[in-house]
Amino acid sequence: MNQYIGLDVSLKDTAISIREDGKRIWRGKCPSDPNLLAQMIRKKAPRAQRVVFETGPLSTWFYHALTSEGLPAICIEARHAQKVLNETLNKTDANDADGLAQLAEAGFYKAVRVKSFDAMMTRTLVAAREQLLNISTQLGNQIRGLMKTFGLIIPKTKGRVFDGDVRKLLDGNNELAKIILPLLEAWHDIRKRAADLGRQLLIVARESEATKLLMTIPGIGAVTAVSYVTAIEDPGNFRTSRSVGAWLGLTTRRYQSGEVDCDGHISRRGDNRLRGLLYEAATALLTRTSARTESSLKSWGLKLRERLGFKRAAVAVARKLAVIMHSMLKTGEVFNASAGATI
């Protein structure tokens, strides 16, 4: 008989539940190490048909490690699983593992495509750079706020100009300078580290033909192109280009029951960072006035802005960009300014 395993993964321990022929035959715990888990599963369930666990911080590591051990690992969508697991009266790791094993046995789950370690490495680079830039912005705002208390108003500047304005205002105020200058030095160091990561990101972008292809689209820079390529990985992962918009949460939600049938806001499911980058790219496309940005896609977006407002138009253009970018990766053709809005 085939055996089905549910794993409820946490940082320290992983709860295991094994089912066979509609009954639980064993459950227990094991340290959250894929190699130890593989040994335990082979010992307790030699005929494992499915090993199911939810998406989470360790899911990429677990999936690739268990797969390399020859186990049929399946990562499933946590939001879908929770709707079933929440039906249990008592919320415990053991009960969650039981529920996951039942989903594995019934086949009632939505499998998630787990990205490769190479793709995750590049995504980590993008995330680390973004985090440093956010910290830099927060530090700059903290410096502005602290100096404002003493009537020292820093003009709206950035970079070296910001540094010079701060030092000029602190000239002669030694007590305040002892407090602000350490923050300014930390701000400098963080910007330097962010610039280092930015250079690494540009190297990655230049080495990828797919990334250079996507950067032919007005408004799409290295960060957005790299993020898109690593999120999609293989264009064949999507049956049609149109489905990418829904995958990124850029399509409207719908509620239909009886005589009620209405559309809501976009679903906001999927990759938050990539969705935000595409929205920024759409904003740049709609607001810049250079000749390079002119295209039928921009004309379509501007007409939509007149009818629905800027934000809705930017979301619609972001969805179009996601679809067009997938089509470009699939065909290998550069951006066609006269046909962009027909996708």
N, C-alpha and C positions, 0 to 999 in steps of 0.2 A: 504494500500500500504506500502511496505517496504521503509525504509528511510536509507540513506547512509550519513555518516558524515566524513568530512576531517578535520584534526587538523594540523595547522602549529604551532609547539611548539617553544617558545623562553623562555628565563629565566624569563622574567617579565610577559608577556601576551601570550595567545594562541588564534590564529584566528580560528574561527569555521565556517564551511560551511555545510549546510544540503541540500541534494537533495532527491527528490521523483518524480517518474514517469518521469525521464529525465529532470526535471526542478529544479532550486534552489528555495527552499521555505523559507530559512532564513540563514542569516550569521551575525556574530558579534564577539565580543571578550570577553575573560574571564581571570582572573588571572591564572597563570600557577600552579594551584593546582588541582590534580586529583579529589579530593572530590568535589570541586566547579564545576569542569567540568562535573562530573557525574550528579550532580543535574541539571545543565543547559541542558545536553543532554536528561535526562529523561523528563524534562519540555517541550523542543522544539521538541524532536523526540522520542516519546514513543514507536515507532515500529522500533527502530534502528536495522538494519541488519548487518552493518559493521561500525566500528569506526577505521579509518585508519590514521596513522601518520608515519613519517620517523624515521629512526635510528638517534640517537644523544645522547648527554650526559644525558638527562633525560628520555630516552626511556625505560630503565629497570624499573625505578620507576613508570612511567606512565602506562606501560603495566600491571604490577602486581596490581597496585592500581585500575585501571579501571576494570580489570578482577574480582577482589574481589568485586567490586560494581555490578557485574552481567552484565557488558557491553561486547559486542563482539569486544574487542580490537584486532587490527592487526597492527603489526609493519612491515613496508616494507623497502626494500633496497633503501637507499637515492640516490645512483648513478643511479639506474634505474629510480626512480621517477624524478630526475632532468632533464633527457633527454626529458621528457614530459613537465615538468613545465617550462623549458627554452623556450618553443615555444610561451609563452605568450608575448605580446608586452611590457607590464609594469610589472616589478617585484615588487610585494607587498606581504605582509603576507596574505592579504585577497584573492588575486588571487591564491596564492599557496594553500591555504585551499580549494578554488574552484576546483583547479586541482586535489588535493588529493581526494576530494569527487567524482569527475568524475571517477577517477581510481577505487575507491571503488565500484561505481555503475556498471562500466563495468567489474570489476574483472580482470583488466589488471595491475597486480602488482606481485611482487615477495615477499612473506612473509618471514620474518626473524625469526629464532628461538631465543627467548629471554631467556637468562640464568637465573637460579634461584638466589635468594639473597645469598644463601650459596656459590654457585660457584663464584659469583661476590666478595664475601668477601675474598675468598682465592686468587682470581686473584688480588684483591687490595693489599693483603699482598705481593705477588710476585712483583707487580709493585712498591710498596713503597720501598721494599728492593733494587730493581734495581736502583731506583732513588737515594737513599742514596749512593750506590756504585759509581754511576756516579759522584755525587757531590764530593765524596771523591777523586776520580781520578782527577777531575778538580782542586781541591784544591792542591793536591800534585803537579800537573803540574805547577800551579801558583807559588808555593813555589820554585820549581826548576828554573822557568823562572826569578823570581825576584832576586834570589841569583846569578844566572848566570851573571847578569849585573855587579856584583861586583867581578867577577872572582872566585866565590865560586861554584864549580861544584860538584853536589851531584851524587854519583855513582848510578848505576841502581839497586836500592834496594827497598824494601817495608816493611811495618809493623814496628816492633820495630827497625830493622836495619836502616830503613829510618829515624826514629825519632832520633836515636843516631847520625847518620851522620850529620843531620841538626844542632843539638845542638853542635856537635864538631866543625863544620865550623863556627858557630856563636860565639864561645868562644873568648872573647876579643873584639868583635865588638858590643858594647852595643847599638849603635844607630840603626843598622840594626836589632838587636835582638828585639828591641821594636816593630818593624813592623812585623817581621816574626813569632815570638812566638805566638801572638794571632791567626794567621792563622793555626799554628801547633796545637794549642789547639782545634780549631774548627774542624780540620782534625781528631784529636783523638776522639772528641765527636761524630762526624758523623759515624766514623768506629764502635764505641761502639753501637750506635743505630742500625746500619746495622746488627751487630752481634746479637743483641737482636731479630730483625725480622727474621734473619736466623735461630735462635733456634726455634722460633715459627713455621717457615716453616718446619723444621725437625720433629716437633711434629705432624704437619698435615700429613706429608708423612708417618710417622710410624703408624698412626691410620687408614690409608686407605689401604685396601687389594689390590685395583686396582693399587695404586701407587707402592706398594712393588712388585707387579707382573711385572710392566713395568721396574723397576730398575734391573731386571735380564738381561736386554739387555746391552751389553758393550757400554759405552759412555753415557748412560742415567742416570742422577743423579736425586736428589730429586726435584730440581727446574723444570727440563724439564718434569719429570713424573707428578708432581702436576699440572703444567700448561696444559699438555695434557689432563689429566683426567677432569679438570674443564672446558676445552674448549669443549670436546666431550660430557661430562655429561653421557648420555646414549648411548651405542653403537648402539642401535636400531634407533637412529636419522639418521643413514646413511644406505641406502639400501645395499650397497656393501662397502667393505674396500677400494677398489680402488678410490672411490669418495672422500675420505678424502684428498688425495693429491691435487686434484683440488680445494677443499674447502679451503685449506691453501695456494693456489696460487703457488704451486710447479710444476704445469704442464705448458707446453709451450702454448703460444697463437697461434691461427691460423687465417690467413686471406685468404679467398677463394672467388673469384669473377670472373666469366667467365673462362678465361684460366689461371688466376693467382691463385696459391695455394702455400702458403709458411707458414712456422712455424717461430715464433719469440722467444724472451726470455720468461722466466716464467711470469705468469700473475701478481704475487705479490699481489693477492687479499687475503682477509681474515685477520687472526690474525698475525700481523707483529712480535710480540714478540715471539710467539710460532714458527713461521717459522724460526726466527733467532736462537732459541734454538736448533731446530732440525738440522740446518746447523752446529752449533757448535758440536753437538753430532756426526754428520757424519764426521766432521773433526777429532775429537778425535778418532773415530773408525778407520779411514784410516791412522792416523799418529802414534798411539801408537803401541808398538811392544811386549807388554806382551802376555803371552799365553792365558789369559782370553779373549782377543779381537779377537782371531782367530775364523773365521766363514766363511761360504760360502758367506754370504753377504759382508764381508770384501774382500774376494777374487774377487768377482764380481766387487766391487768398484775399486779395484786396477787395474784390467784389463781395466776397463773403463777409469781410469786416464791415462793409457798409450796411449789410443786412442784419448781421447777428452781433456785431461788436468785435473788438480786437481779441479778447481772450478766447472766445469760441472759435474765431477764425484761426488763431495760432494753434489751438489744439487740433483742428481739422488739418492744417498744413503739416503739423507734426506727424499725424497718422499717415498722410500721403507720403511724407518723407520716408517713414518706416517701410512702406510698401514699395516705393521706388528703389530704395537702397537694396532691399532683398532681390528685386527683379534685376538690378545691376549686377549683384554678386552671382546670380544664377546665369545670366547671359554673358557677363564679362564686358558689357558695353559701357562707355562713359555716359555721363548725364546728357540727356537731350533736352535742351532748354525749350524747344518748341513742342515737346510731347510729354513734358513732366506731369501735367495735370490730367492726362487721360487715363492714368493707371486706375 
